[in-house]
Amino acid sequence: MLMLSRKEGESIVIQGPIIITVLKIRAHKVRIGIDAPKHIDVYRGEIFEAITKGKPGRRLGAENASDEKPPS
């Protein structure tokens, strides 16, 4: 895990098209903004866990894919 310190208004860039910006810091909360292409799914951790619970091998974006195998 990469750990970084950021101040309000500073950003982190992930592979160019994904930008995470610290919008506001107040008491024990940090408000962040995530700018990512529309084809990239972004979830809060607890939501992603609920989506993937009981589905081993599930990856981000996998819920948009069909579970059917393509015809041979």
MIPA-829084 format. One record per atom (N, C-alpha, C): x, y, z. Coordinates in Angstrom, 2 decimals, padded with zeros to 5 digits, always signed. Layout:
BEGIN
<xx: X, yy: Y, zz: Z> $
...
! end
This chain:
BEGIN
<xx: +000.85, yy: -001.18, zz: +000.00> $
<xx: +000.00, yy: +000.00, zz: +000.00> $
<xx: +000.90, yy: +001.24, zz: +000.00> $
<xx: +000.62, yy: +002.14, zz: -000.88> $
<xx: +001.31, yy: +003.42, zz: -000.93> $
<xx: +000.61, yy: +004.39, zz: -000.01> $
<xx: +001.35, yy: +005.03, zz: +000.89> $
<xx: +000.76, yy: +006.01, zz: +001.80> $
<xx: +001.34, yy: +007.39, zz: +001.48> $
<xx: +000.47, yy: +008.35, zz: +001.26> $
<xx: +000.88, yy: +009.70, zz: +000.90> $
<xx: +000.23, yy: +010.71, zz: +001.82> $
<xx: +000.89, yy: +011.84, zz: +002.02> $
<xx: +000.28, yy: +012.97, zz: +002.71> $
<xx: -000.11, yy: +013.99, zz: +001.67> $
<xx: -001.30, yy: +014.52, zz: +001.77> $
<xx: -001.79, yy: +015.54, zz: +000.84> $
<xx: -002.47, yy: +016.63, zz: +001.65> $
<xx: -002.42, yy: +017.84, zz: +001.14> $
<xx: -003.12, yy: +018.97, zz: +001.75> $
<xx: -004.36, yy: +019.27, zz: +000.92> $
<xx: -005.24, yy: +020.08, zz: +001.47> $
<xx: -006.43, yy: +020.50, zz: +000.73> $
<xx: -006.03, yy: +021.06, zz: -000.62> $
<xx: -006.72, yy: +020.62, zz: -001.66> $
<xx: -006.45, yy: +021.10, zz: -003.01> $
<xx: -005.38, yy: +020.31, zz: -003.75> $
<xx: -004.63, yy: +019.46, zz: -003.06> $
<xx: -003.60, yy: +018.65, zz: -003.72> $
<xx: -004.22, yy: +017.36, zz: -004.26> $
<xx: -003.57, yy: +016.80, zz: -005.26> $
<xx: -004.13, yy: +015.63, zz: -005.96> $
<xx: -003.15, yy: +014.48, zz: -006.01> $
<xx: -003.69, yy: +013.33, zz: -006.38> $
<xx: -002.93, yy: +012.12, zz: -006.68> $
<xx: -003.40, yy: +011.66, zz: -008.06> $
<xx: -002.47, yy: +011.32, zz: -008.94> $
<xx: -002.82, yy: +010.88, zz: -010.29> $
<xx: -002.50, yy: +009.40, zz: -010.41> $
<xx: -003.47, yy: +008.62, zz: -010.91> $
<xx: -003.28, yy: +007.18, zz: -011.10> $
<xx: -003.38, yy: +006.87, zz: -012.59> $
<xx: -002.30, yy: +006.46, zz: -013.19> $
<xx: -002.21, yy: +006.13, zz: -014.61> $
<xx: -002.84, yy: +007.20, zz: -015.51> $
<xx: -002.64, yy: +008.44, zz: -015.19> $
<xx: -003.09, yy: +009.53, zz: -016.05> $
<xx: -004.56, yy: +009.89, zz: -015.98> $
<xx: -005.48, yy: +008.98, zz: -016.35> $
<xx: -006.87, yy: +009.42, zz: -016.42> $
<xx: -007.61, yy: +009.44, zz: -015.09> $
<xx: -007.02, yy: +008.91, zz: -014.00> $
<xx: -007.70, yy: +008.89, zz: -012.72> $
<xx: -007.02, yy: +009.88, zz: -011.79> $
<xx: -007.78, yy: +010.86, zz: -011.31> $
<xx: -007.24, yy: +011.89, zz: -010.43> $
<xx: -008.06, yy: +011.94, zz: -009.15> $
<xx: -007.38, yy: +011.82, zz: -008.02> $
<xx: -008.02, yy: +011.90, zz: -006.71> $
<xx: -007.55, yy: +013.21, zz: -006.08> $
<xx: -008.51, yy: +014.06, zz: -005.68> $
<xx: -008.18, yy: +015.36, zz: -005.12> $
<xx: -008.76, yy: +015.49, zz: -003.72> $
<xx: -007.96, yy: +016.00, zz: -002.79> $
<xx: -008.44, yy: +016.30, zz: -001.44> $
<xx: -009.21, yy: +017.61, zz: -001.54> $
<xx: -010.53, yy: +017.55, zz: -001.29> $
<xx: -011.37, yy: +018.73, zz: -001.41> $
<xx: -011.45, yy: +019.51, zz: -000.10> $
<xx: -011.60, yy: +018.79, zz: +001.01> $
<xx: -011.76, yy: +019.46, zz: +002.29> $
<xx: -011.31, yy: +018.55, zz: +003.41> $
<xx: -010.67, yy: +019.12, zz: +004.42> $
<xx: -010.28, yy: +018.38, zz: +005.61> $
<xx: -010.97, yy: +019.07, zz: +006.78> $
<xx: -011.76, yy: +018.29, zz: +007.52> $
<xx: -012.48, yy: +018.85, zz: +008.67> $
<xx: -012.49, yy: +017.81, zz: +009.79> $
<xx: -011.94, yy: +018.16, zz: +010.94> $
<xx: -011.88, yy: +017.28, zz: +012.11> $
<xx: -011.35, yy: +015.90, zz: +011.72> $
<xx: -012.19, yy: +014.88, zz: +011.76> $
<xx: -011.75, yy: +013.52, zz: +011.47> $
<xx: -012.27, yy: +013.02, zz: +010.13> $
<xx: -012.61, yy: +013.93, zz: +009.23> $
<xx: -013.11, yy: +013.54, zz: +007.91> $
<xx: -012.31, yy: +014.23, zz: +006.82> $
<xx: -012.09, yy: +013.49, zz: +005.76> $
<xx: -011.44, yy: +014.04, zz: +004.57> $
<xx: -012.42, yy: +013.86, zz: +003.43> $
<xx: -012.73, yy: +014.94, zz: +002.74> $
<xx: -013.61, yy: +014.87, zz: +001.57> $
<xx: -012.72, yy: +014.82, zz: +000.34> $
<xx: -012.94, yy: +013.78, zz: -000.49> $
<xx: -012.12, yy: +013.63, zz: -001.69> $
<xx: -013.00, yy: +013.65, zz: -002.93> $
<xx: -012.41, yy: +014.03, zz: -004.04> $
<xx: -013.07, yy: +013.98, zz: -005.33> $
<xx: -012.30, yy: +013.03, zz: -006.22> $
<xx: -013.01, yy: +012.24, zz: -007.00> $
<xx: -012.38, yy: +011.27, zz: -007.89> $
<xx: -012.83, yy: +011.57, zz: -009.31> $
<xx: -011.89, yy: +011.86, zz: -010.17> $
<xx: -012.17, yy: +012.13, zz: -011.58> $
<xx: -011.62, yy: +010.95, zz: -012.37> $
<xx: -012.53, yy: +010.17, zz: -012.95> $
<xx: -012.13, yy: +008.97, zz: -013.70> $
<xx: -013.01, yy: +008.85, zz: -014.94> $
<xx: -012.50, yy: +008.19, zz: -015.99> $
<xx: -013.32, yy: +007.97, zz: -017.18> $
<xx: -014.59, yy: +007.20, zz: -016.83> $
<xx: -015.65, yy: +007.42, zz: -017.59> $
<xx: -016.95, yy: +006.79, zz: -017.30> $
<xx: -016.91, yy: +005.27, zz: -017.33> $
<xx: -015.99, yy: +004.68, zz: -018.08> $
<xx: -015.93, yy: +003.22, zz: -018.16> $
<xx: -015.26, yy: +002.58, zz: -016.93> $
<xx: -014.72, yy: +003.39, zz: -016.03> $
<xx: -014.09, yy: +002.87, zz: -014.82> $
<xx: -015.07, yy: +003.01, zz: -013.66> $
<xx: -015.41, yy: +001.88, zz: -013.03> $
<xx: -016.33, yy: +001.88, zz: -011.89> $
<xx: -015.57, yy: +002.32, zz: -010.64> $
<xx: -016.20, yy: +003.21, zz: -009.86> $
<xx: -015.61, yy: +003.68, zz: -008.60> $
<xx: -016.64, yy: +003.43, zz: -007.50> $
<xx: -016.24, yy: +002.71, zz: -006.46> $
<xx: -017.15, yy: +002.37, zz: -005.36> $
<xx: -016.51, yy: +002.70, zz: -004.02> $
<xx: -017.34, yy: +002.96, zz: -003.01> $
<xx: -016.86, yy: +002.96, zz: -001.63> $
<xx: -016.57, yy: +001.51, zz: -001.29> $
<xx: -015.61, yy: +001.27, zz: -000.42> $
<xx: -015.19, yy: -000.09, zz: -000.08> $
<xx: -016.33, yy: -000.98, zz: +000.37> $
<xx: -017.21, yy: -000.47, zz: +001.25> $
<xx: -018.29, yy: -001.30, zz: +001.78> $
<xx: -019.31, yy: -001.66, zz: +000.70> $
<xx: -019.50, yy: -000.79, zz: -000.27> $
<xx: -020.42, yy: -001.09, zz: -001.38> $
<xx: -019.82, yy: -002.16, zz: -002.29> $
<xx: -018.53, yy: -002.03, zz: -002.58> $
<xx: -017.87, yy: -003.01, zz: -003.43> $
<xx: -017.90, yy: -004.39, zz: -002.76> $
<xx: -017.67, yy: -004.44, zz: -001.44> $
<xx: -017.73, yy: -005.71, zz: -000.72> $
<xx: -019.12, yy: -006.32, zz: -000.82> $
<xx: -020.16, yy: -005.51, zz: -000.70> $
<xx: -021.53, yy: -006.01, zz: -000.80> $
<xx: -021.81, yy: -006.57, zz: -002.20> $
<xx: -021.31, yy: -005.90, zz: -003.22> $
<xx: -021.52, yy: -006.34, zz: -004.61> $
<xx: -020.82, yy: -007.67, zz: -004.85> $
<xx: -019.61, yy: -007.81, zz: -004.33> $
<xx: -018.80, yy: -008.99, zz: -004.64> $
<xx: -018.92, yy: -010.11, zz: -003.62> $
<xx: -019.62, yy: -009.89, zz: -002.53> $
<xx: -019.73, yy: -010.91, zz: -001.47> $
<xx: -020.28, yy: -012.22, zz: -002.03> $
<xx: -019.57, yy: -013.29, zz: -001.74> $
<xx: -020.01, yy: -014.59, zz: -002.20> $
<xx: -019.72, yy: -014.87, zz: -003.66> $
<xx: -018.97, yy: -014.00, zz: -004.31> $
<xx: -018.66, yy: -014.20, zz: -005.73> $
<xx: -017.14, yy: -014.18, zz: -005.90> $
<xx: -016.46, yy: -015.30, zz: -005.63> $
<xx: -015.00, yy: -015.34, zz: -005.71> $
<xx: -014.48, yy: -014.95, zz: -007.09> $
<xx: -013.36, yy: -014.25, zz: -007.10> $
<xx: -012.74, yy: -013.86, zz: -008.35> $
<xx: -013.37, yy: -012.65, zz: -009.01> $
<xx: -014.35, yy: -012.05, zz: -008.37> $
<xx: -015.03, yy: -010.88, zz: -008.94> $
<xx: -014.09, yy: -009.68, zz: -008.91> $
<xx: -014.06, yy: -008.90, zz: -009.97> $
<xx: -013.20, yy: -007.73, zz: -010.06> $
<xx: -014.04, yy: -006.50, zz: -010.33> $
<xx: -013.45, yy: -005.33, zz: -010.11> $
<xx: -014.13, yy: -004.08, zz: -010.44> $
<xx: -014.57, yy: -004.11, zz: -011.89> $
<xx: -015.78, yy: -003.69, zz: -012.14> $
<xx: -016.31, yy: -003.66, zz: -013.49> $
<xx: -016.93, yy: -004.97, zz: -013.91> $
<xx: -016.71, yy: -006.02, zz: -013.16> $
<xx: -017.21, yy: -007.34, zz: -013.55> $
<xx: -018.73, yy: -007.42, zz: -013.51> $
<xx: -019.38, yy: -006.58, zz: -012.68> $
<xx: -020.84, yy: -006.65, zz: -012.60> $
<xx: -021.50, yy: -006.16, zz: -013.88> $
<xx: -020.75, yy: -005.50, zz: -014.73> $
<xx: -021.28, yy: -005.04, zz: -016.00> $
<xx: -021.13, yy: -006.09, zz: -017.09> $
<xx: -020.35, yy: -007.11, zz: -016.82> $
<xx: -020.10, yy: -008.15, zz: -017.81> $
<xx: -021.14, yy: -009.25, zz: -017.67> $
<xx: -021.46, yy: -009.88, zz: -018.75> $
<xx: -022.40, yy: -010.99, zz: -018.73> $
<xx: -021.72, yy: -012.22, zz: -018.15> $
<xx: -022.50, yy: -013.01, zz: -017.37> $
<xx: -021.97, yy: -014.25, zz: -016.82> $
<xx: -022.03, yy: -015.39, zz: -017.83> $
<xx: -022.66, yy: -015.14, zz: -018.96> $
<xx: -022.78, yy: -016.17, zz: -019.99> $
<xx: -021.47, yy: -016.27, zz: -020.77> $
<xx: -021.17, yy: -017.50, zz: -021.17> $
<xx: -019.99, yy: -017.73, zz: -021.99> $
<xx: -020.34, yy: -017.41, zz: -023.43> $
<xx: -019.38, yy: -016.85, zz: -024.18> $
<xx: -019.65, yy: -016.57, zz: -025.60> $
<xx: -019.85, yy: -017.88, zz: -026.36> $
<xx: -020.68, yy: -017.87, zz: -027.40> $
<xx: -020.90, yy: -019.10, zz: -028.18> $
<xx: -019.61, yy: -019.58, zz: -028.82> $
<xx: -019.46, yy: -020.91, zz: -028.89> $
<xx: -018.23, yy: -021.51, zz: -029.48> $
<xx: -018.40, yy: -021.73, zz: -030.95> $
! end
